[in-house]
Amino acid sequence: MARLTRRVRTTRYAAVAPPRVREDVVAVEEPLQIRVAGWGERDRRDLTVTMRTPGEDFELVAGFLVGEGIVRAADDIANMRYCDGTDVDGEQTYNV
């Protein structure tokens, strides 16, 4: 799991003062690709990609699917899992 925050160098500009450089803590965002499957493995398809702060990913996906009318309730979801590793093109899949 990735970090939820990161320290970055920022510059603050004000009309009546010189620029001030300092470190700040910011939220980290990563993409999350959501795939759905029908009755068979061949029915799998990419649904969407959303940006999120990592953590509580399954709850986010369940709420998204209910909100979009794809399922009626979280109980309609058989299972969820991360796609670990890489795909056939060598691309990482830990955000899928």
C-alpha positions in Angstrom: 0.0 0.0 0.0 1.3 3.4 -0.9 1.8 6.3 1.5 -1.2 8.6 2.1 0.8 11.8 2.4 4.1 13.1 1.0 6.4 16.0 1.9 7.0 18.5 -0.9 8.8 21.7 -1.3 6.4 24.7 -1.7 6.8 28.4 -2.4 4.3 30.8 -0.9 3.8 34.1 -2.7 2.3 37.2 -1.1 1.8 40.7 -2.6 3.6 42.4 0.3 6.3 39.9 1.2 9.1 38.0 -0.5 8.5 34.4 -1.6 8.8 31.9 1.3 10.0 28.4 0.6 9.1 25.6 3.0 8.2 21.9 3.2 4.6 21.0 3.4 2.6 17.7 3.7 0.2 17.0 0.9 -2.3 14.2 0.3 -1.2 11.6 -2.3 -3.5 10.6 -5.1 -3.2 7.6 -7.3 -5.4 6.2 -10.0 -7.7 3.2 -9.4 -8.9 1.3 -12.4 -12.2 -0.5 -11.7 -13.1 -3.6 -13.6 -16.3 -5.5 -13.5 -17.1 -9.1 -14.4 -20.5 -10.6 -15.4 -21.4 -14.3 -15.1 -18.3 -15.6 -16.7 -14.6 -14.6 -16.8 -14.9 -13.6 -20.4 -17.4 -10.9 -19.4 -14.7 -8.9 -17.6 -14.4 -5.3 -18.7 -12.8 -2.0 -17.7 -15.4 0.2 -16.2 -13.6 3.4 -15.2 -10.5 5.0 -13.7 -10.9 7.2 -10.6 -8.4 9.2 -8.6 -8.3 8.5 -4.9 -6.1 8.7 -1.8 -5.0 5.1 -1.3 -6.9 3.2 1.4 -10.4 1.9 1.8 -10.4 1.0 -1.9 -13.0 -1.7 -1.7 -15.4 0.5 0.1 -14.9 3.2 -2.5 -15.6 0.7 -5.3 -18.7 -0.7 -3.6 -20.1 2.8 -3.1 -19.2 3.8 -6.7 -21.0 0.7 -8.1 -24.1 1.3 -6.0 -24.1 5.0 -6.9 -23.8 4.3 -10.6 -26.7 1.8 -10.5 -24.5 -1.1 -11.5 -25.4 -3.0 -8.4 -28.3 -2.3 -6.0 -26.4 -3.0 -2.8 -23.0 -4.0 -1.6 -24.3 -7.5 -1.0 -24.7 -7.9 -4.8 -20.9 -7.9 -5.2 -19.5 -11.4 -5.1 -15.9 -10.5 -4.4 -13.2 -7.8 -4.9 -9.5 -8.1 -5.2 -6.4 -6.2 -6.4 -4.7 -7.3 -9.6 -1.2 -7.7 -8.3 1.9 -7.7 -10.5 2.0 -6.8 -14.2 -0.1 -7.3 -17.3 0.9 -8.9 -20.5 2.5 -5.6 -21.7 4.6 -5.4 -18.5 2.5 -2.6 -17.0 1.9 -2.6 -13.2 -1.5 -3.6 -12.1 -1.5 -2.8 -8.3 -3.9 0.1 -8.9 -6.4 -2.2 -10.6 
